[in-house]
Amino acid sequence: MENNNLLIVEKRLVARFMDMFIKFGLILALASFCFTVFSPFLNMMLWAIILAVTLYPLQQYFAARLGGKQGWASTLLVLLGILLIVAPTIAMVSSLGESVSALIDKMGSGSLVIPPPSESIASIPVVGGKLHALWLKASVDLPGLISAYRTQLGDVAKQVLSVLASMGGGLLGFVVSFIVAGIMMAWGAAGANSARRIAMRLTDENKGVALIKLCTSTIRAVAQGVIGVALIQALLAGVIMALAGIPAVGIFFILALILGIAQIPVILVTAPAIAIMWHMGDHGTGLNIIYTVLLLIAGMADNVLKPLMLGRGVDAPMPVVLLGALGGMAASGILGMFIGATLLSIGYRIFMAWVNEGLANASSGNDGK
């Protein structure tokens, strides 16, 4: 009798286990299929959410001025964003592609002329001698140097073209993300409610609300205080360089954007651009002075932009923001730079909130004893 009961119990356990296993497998398969279908749009949607969260207070300001018309306010904000941010960014990155393409064409035709290196190059520790010799070889016999390193240069050219193609796709995603963000902001109240319900379902009522507040504050802090300031400063410097006729503006723009996100003074980029402008001598002294002053102002504009766009500091350390930006750029181009910086900062703050909560609970437990 006992053996029969054991067999019955065993069969029920096996049946329940198989039932759970099949259900879990079906759910996992459905989730995998959904992710496969959604993954091409993942970066675009993530950036749209970041934009929507960041710009929602401004959209509400416009809506209040337009009689509560959420759709019109979102449309106006999207058009302004595309005109003031997206279009100049596309121009800067397109300039980068044109500069690289022109360099490759000149190297292929043999018309590229490289000036001889300064003798001070050879005095650089460790690498100075080799760098001076390589530079001297390039200035004297560039075709021979290209022939000697044809394989390596070909690999570098492929990687550069791949990065440029990725940036082109990222810029298209940039435009679409702005439009999607506008749609999200038009239904911002419903979206915020859904996000709150999801957070509560994942945690509990109190922690869910705290999690939403934490994510929202981090997104706005990083997007406005770091990415926004860096992007505006880089665009300002790039537009002035373009007006001044400085070559390879796209390269200066990318460098200024990376330095801005890393909280390193962008004057380190604008200063060489000023030197190149004076060396070229394409303008009169008066225009050169005007462009020099403008570039110096652009290089230090973050000192004014940060207090205007964000009244407090960013809680995530700058190395976290920089690593997120560089890693995101390596993975997904220029769009990934912004997404990576924001998401890694959110992850860092959630992790540290979890650590602090555990320490607080341990401390309160010890106090109770």
N, C-alpha and C positions, 0 to 999 in steps of 0.2 A: 504493500500500500504506500509506504513511504517512497519507494523507488518510483512509483507511478506519479506521485505528487511532485517529486523532484524533476521528473521528465517533463511534466506539464509546465512547471515554473521555468525550466530551462528553455522550452519551446517558446513560451511567452516572451522571455528575455531576448531570445534570438529574433523573434518576430518584431519586437519593438526596436531592437538595434538595427535590423534591416530597414524598417520603416523610417527611422531617423536618418540612417545612412543615405537612403534614396532621396529623402526630402532635402538633406544637406547637399547632396550631389547636384540635384536639380537647381537649387538656389545658387550654388556656386557656378554652375554652367550658365545660368541666366545672367548672373553678375558679370561673368567673364565675357559673355556675348555683348552685353550692354557696354562694357568698358571698351571692347574692340570697336564697336560702332561709334562711340563717343570720343575715343582717344584723339582722332584728327582735330577735333575742335576743343580739346582740353585746355591748351594754353590760351586760346582766344577767349574762352568762357571764364577762365580764372582771372585774366586781365580785365574782362568786362565787369566781373564782380568787384574787383579791387577799385576800378574806376567809379562804379556805382556807389560803393560805400564811401569813397573819398569825396565825391562831388555831390552827394545827396543833400547836405546842408545848403550848398550854393543853389541847387535845383529848387529847393524849398523856398529860398529867398526870391528866385525868379517867379515861382508859382504864386507867391503872395503878391507880387507886383502885377501879375497877369490875372488877378481875380480867381486864384485857385485852380487855374487850368494846368494840370500836371503834364499833359501831353505837349502843349505848346512850350512850357518851360523846359522840358527835356529836349525838344527839338532845337530850341534856341541854344541851349548849352552844348549840344552835340555839334551844331554848326560852328559855334565859337571855338570849340576845342579842335575841330578839324582845321579851321582857318588859322588859328594862332599856334597850335602845337604840332598837329600831325603833318600839315603841308610843309612847314620848314624842316621838320625831321626827315621827311622823305627827300627833300632837296639836299640836305646834308649827307645822307647816306648814299644818294645817287651820285653826289660829287666824289665820295670815296670810291665808288665803283668806277667812275670815269678816270680818276687819278691812277688807280691800279691798272686799268685797261691801257691807258696811255703809256704807262711805264713798261708794260709787257710789250707793246708795239714798238717802242723805241729800242728796247733790248733786242727784239727780233730783227729789226732793220739795221741795227748797228749805229743808229744816230744818237744814242745816249752818250753824253759826255760827262765824265765824273772828274771833278777837280782833284789834284793830288792832296794827300793828307798832310796835316801839320806835323812838325817834328815832335810836338808835345804829346801826340798820340802814342808814340813809342815809349814814353816814360810812364804810361799807365802800368801799375803792377800786374804781374801774371800774364795778362792777355794783351798788353800794349804792343809787344814786338810782333806777334802774329797778326794782330789787327792792322798794324801799320803796313806790314808786308802785303796783306790781302788787299787793302785799300789802294796801295801803290800799284799793285798788279792790275786792279780794276781801272785805274786812271790811265795806265800806259797801254794795256792790251786787254780791253774788256771782252772782245770776241773770243780770245783765247781762254780767258777765265770762265766765260759762259760755257765754252766747249768742254773744259775740264770738269766742270760741275754740272753738266747738263742733266744728269739723272736727279741729283738733289734739287736743282732748281725746278725741274719738272714736277717733282713731288710737292714742293712748296707752292708752286703756281696752282696745282690742283686743289690744295687745301685752302688757299686764298679764295679761289673761285667758288669753292663749296661754301665758305663762310659768307661770301657776298650773296650767293643764291639764297642762303638761309636768311640773311638780313632782308632780302627782297620779299620773301614770304612772310617774314615777321612784320614788315611794314604794312602789307595787305591785311594781316591779322589785326594790326594796330587800328586801322580804319574801321574794320568790321566790329572790333571790340568797342569802339566808341559808340557805334550805332546800337549795339546790343545793350551797352550800359545805359543808353538813353531810354530804351524800352523798359529795362529793369527799374530805373528811377521813376518812370511814369506810374508804375505799380509798386512803389517803394514800401508803402505801409503793409501791403499783403505779403511782400517778400520778406520784410523784417519779421512779421508774425510767423511765417513758415520757418525761417531760420531759428527763431526762438523755440518753436515747438520741436524741431529736430534736435537742437542742443539739449532740451529738457528730456527728450526720449533717450538720448545717448547717456545722459548723466542723471540728474534729478532737477527738481524745480529751481532750487536755489543756485546750484552749480551751473545749470544751463544758462540762466540769466547772466551770471558772472562770466561764463565762457564767451557769450556773445559780446558783452561789454569789453572784455579783454581783446578779442579779435578785432572788434571795430576800432578801438583806440589804437591798437598797434598798426592796423592798416592805414589809418589816417595819419599817424605819426610818421611812419616810414614813407608813405606815398607823398605827403605834403612836405615834411621837414627834410627828407633826404633826396628821394627820387625827383620830386617836383622841383626843388631848388636846383639840383644838379642839371636836370633837363633844361630848365629855363635859362640857367647860366651858360650851359654849353650852346644852346641855340642863339643866345645873345652874342656870344663870342663868335660863333660860326657865321652869323649874318654879317657882322662887322668885317670879318676876314674876307667874306665873299665880296662885299662892297669895296674893300681895299685891294681886291685882285690878288690876294695871297694864294699861291697854288696849294693843292692837296688839302682843301678846307675840310673834307670829310674825315681825314685822318686826325686833324686837330680837334674836330668835333667829338669823335669817339674817345680820344685821350682826355678831353675836358670832361666828358660825361663820366668816365671811370674815376678820374681824380675827384670830381664833385661828389660822387657816391662814397668814395673813400674818405671824404672830409679833408682832402689835401688841397691846398690853395691852387686854384685854376690859373693863377698868375704864372705858374710853372709852364703852362702851355701857351698862354698869350705872349709871354716875354720872347720866346724864340720866334713867334709869328711876327712880332714887332721888328725883331732884328732882320728877318727875311724881307720884310716890307722895305726897310731902309736900304738894305743891300740891293734890292731890285731897282729902286729909284724910278719907278714908273710914274710917281706923282711928284708934285712940287713940294717944297718944304712945308708950306702951310697945311696942305692936305695930310701929309705924313704926320704932322704934329696933332692934327685933329683925330686921325685914326689911332694914333698912339694913346692919346688921352682916353678915347672910347674903349680901346682894348684893355687899358689898365683898369678902367671902371668895371668892365665886364669881368675881369679876372678877380675883382674883389666884391662883386655884386652879392655874393652869398651872405656877407655881413649885414646887408639890408634885407634880403629876401627871407632869411630865416626868421627874424622877429616878426615879419609881416605874415608869413604863412603858418608859423607854428610858435605859440607862446612858450612852450616848454620843450625840454629835450626828448630825444628818443630813448626809450628804456632799453632797447636792444643795443649791445655794444657794437661799435663801428666795424670791428673785424667780422662779426656775424653778418652784418649788412653787406660788406664788401665780398665776403666769400659767397653769399647768396647771389649777388650780382654777377660775379665772374663765372661761377658754376652755371648759373642760368643762361648766361650768354654763350658759354661753351656748348651747352646742350641744345638751346633753342634760339640762338641769334639774339638780336637786339630786344625782341619782345621778352625773351627768357631772362634778360638782365633785370627787368623791372619785376617780373613775377618771382624770380629766385630770391631777390633781396627781401621782398615782402613776406613770402611764405616761410623762409628760413627764420626771419624775425618773429613771426607768429609762433613757429615751432619752438623757438628758444624761450619765448615768454610763457607759453603753456607749460613747457617742461620745468621752468624755474618756479612757476606758480604751484605745480605739483610738488616740487621739492620743498618749497616753503611751507606748504600745507602739511606735509608729513612732519617737518621739524616742529611746527606749531602744535600739532597733535601730540607729538612725543614730549614736548615741553610741558603741555597742560597735564599730560598723564603723570609726569614726574612731580609736578606741583601738587597733584591730588594725593600722591603718596606721602 
